[in-house]
Amino acid sequence: MVTGDLSRLEGEPSPPGDSTAFDAWTALGMLVQLVVTPARQLGPARELLEDELLALDLACSRFRADSELVAVGNVARGASAPVTVNVSPLLAEAVAVSLRAAHLTDGDVDPTVGGALAELGYDRDFAELARGEAADAGAGAPGVAVRVIPGWRSLRVDVDRQRLTVPAGVQLDLGATVKGWAADRAAARIAEVLGCGVLVSLGGDTAVAGAPPAGGWRIRVQDRTTLPGAATDGPSQVVTIRDGGLATSSTAARRWRRGGDVLHHILDPRTGRPAAPVWRTVSVAAASCADANTAATAAVIRGRQALPWLTGLGLPARLVAQDGAVHTVNAWPEEHG
């Protein structure tokens, strides 16, 4: 079960100490943010994080032709029955993380939605998709079809033997879990190798490790991930964590048009369509960023049932409705100012 620790989330963040250092760049189609303490470890920490992201991209990307995930999809596409393939330890673990998320959410977070996402038009890096949106939205653009999702129970992974079994024709998408898991991995590795405190944010999914600065780690939750100090276009709040992770899932950031329909990237596996528009943003704090990410994504899919579900899990969460109304559960800090 995904569980939270209410003591890690605070509503009165103190400014970070002078011994922290910050860096940010774009990689894998997302904003990467890195904060370390002491400041002298910033350069080595960035090198370690870039190595992690490169390995992640080569193993798990749905958009680069030379990735392991695409290779698995190519094998499955030409098969008439389930196939078993050898995979790297990294991809095996990434799939295992996605299956754990599916199990914990009763299938709300499902890694077999890749084919449905591609048919809806999300078949390339989102920056490229946004550039091509005008052509898709024009007269005569194809409408949105509904695709049957194979379902997460059709997958088998043996992490020890590095073997993955997939159904014929499946296209996997690990996007709902891989960012949070990767942030956890990278933060833990940086803290262990460099002996420092570190915050890693990958597209708004944030993990921390090591000793925090005196005021804790300040994180702004909002619809779209931006640099600190940048203007926001919706309700936002700054909170502080000292360990674990915090993740935000949003239907407001990755949106595109297809055949006249406005779509977003969080699919309900039961319908093969984007989740119903109940929440524009859900932010969750948990013991790890992977768990926070899993819960936030499932909450978007569950719609109005997300509030009692998150309450039952004991996870501090902030949910923003389509009209901007903010709902919080489990001692999420009150907003100030």
Salt bridges, closest charged atoms under 4 A:
ASP5 OD2 - ARG8 NH2 3.98
GLU10 OE2 - ARG242 NE 2.82
GLU12 OE2 - HIS336 NE2 3.04
ASP23 OD2 - ARG46 NH1 2.91
GLU50 OE2 - ARG46 NE 2.84
GLU52 OE1 - ARG185 NH2 3.35
GLU52 OE2 - ARG189 NH1 3.51
ASP57 OD2 - ARG64 NH1 2.89
ASP66 OD1 - ARG64 NE 2.66
GLU93 OE1 - ARG185 NH1 3.78
ASP106 OD2 - ARG302 NH2 3.79
ASP108 OD1 - ARG270 NH1 2.62
ASP108 OD2 - ARG302 NE 2.47
GLU119 OE2 - ARG147 NH1 2.66
ASP123 OD1 - ARG124 NE 2.83
ASP136 OD2 - ARG124 NH2 3.93
ASP136 OD2 - ARG258 NH1 3.95
ASP173 OD1 - ARG62 NE 2.65
ASP205 OD2 - LYS179 NZ 3.69
ASP223 OD2 - ARG280 NH2 2.36
ASP233 OD2 - ARG224 NE 2.94
ASP243 OD1 - ARG8 NE 2.75
ASP268 OD1 - ARG270 NH1 3.76
ASP291 OD1 - ARG100 NH1 2.59
GLU335 OE2 - ARG318 NH2 3.69
